[in-house]
Amino acid sequence: MQATVAYFTRTGRSERVAQVLGRELEGRGAHVDLVRLEPIRGRTAVGGAILAALRVPAGLEQTPDLSGNDLLALVGPVWAASMTPAMRSMIEALPHLDGRPVISVVCGFHTCNGVAARMTKELQARDAGRVVSRAIGRSAVQDPLAVSDLARELCAAALGAQRQ
Ligand SMILES: Cc1cc2nc3c(=O)[nH]c(=O)nc-3n(C[C@H](O)[C@H](O)[C@H](O)COP(=O)(O)O)c2cc1C
């Protein structure tokens, strides 16, 4: 099974979550591509926050190649009560997902369930299969045990969905 874990991070927290998710998928037999999204615009916190608030995509230096991909995981922070401009570009560039499962984790200062729900909608509009989506706040993001538990739970749900 081929899995892609695409993440955006500014201060490293989402990267750690993406790495744990990647290791969990590998432990379950997946070949994992861990891909860091590099935005073209909105690289500073202020510039990025303005784009995020306006729901404007940043453009990406490179869009991950999802050919042959069986499972997609997206991880990134919440900016201005929204997904980041980099993640917006990633979602806009997604091909038709043909029912494949998607894991989505949004890492905020608060637990931003509304942002996770909006990402789920965007993914379903691209014909994702089961979308296993979670918002986590700072206390969970900073707790390695909580992140490991979350990765186990999300991967089990997503891979269970794939076998059905
Ligand atoms: C420009 C900017 C805007 C943010 N807006 C929000 C927000 O609206 N809600 C929230 O809960 N956290 C917000 N945060 C906090 C980040 O989502 C949080 O610190 C996240 O864990 C950082 O992830 P990273 O280390 O992967 O960059 C914001 C952070 C930045 C830099």
The ligand as an ORCA input file, in Angstrom:
! r2SCAN-3c Opt
* xyz 0 1
  C      -0.650     33.247     11.525
  C      -1.187     32.296     12.565
  C      -2.542     32.218     12.781
  C      -3.070     31.307     13.716
  N      -4.426     31.250     13.899
  C      -4.938     30.345     14.769
  C      -6.354     30.219     14.938
  O      -7.158     30.917     14.325
  N      -6.815     29.298     15.836
  C      -5.964     28.495     16.564
  O      -6.435     27.666     17.340
  N      -4.617     28.574     16.403
  C      -4.086     29.476     15.530
  N      -2.732     29.574     15.376
  C      -1.868     28.680     16.154
  C      -1.360     27.496     15.314
  O      -2.405     26.867     14.611
  C      -0.725     26.438     16.231
  O       0.266     27.028     17.010
  C      -0.163     25.277     15.432
  O       0.022     24.181     16.291
  C       1.164     25.619     14.786
  O       1.524     24.550     13.940
  P       2.974     24.441     13.290
  O       3.970     24.381     14.448
  O       2.941     23.173     12.528
  O       3.234     25.633     12.450
  C      -2.191     30.483     14.463
  C      -0.813     30.581     14.254
  C      -0.314     31.469     13.318
  C       1.190     31.568     13.096
*
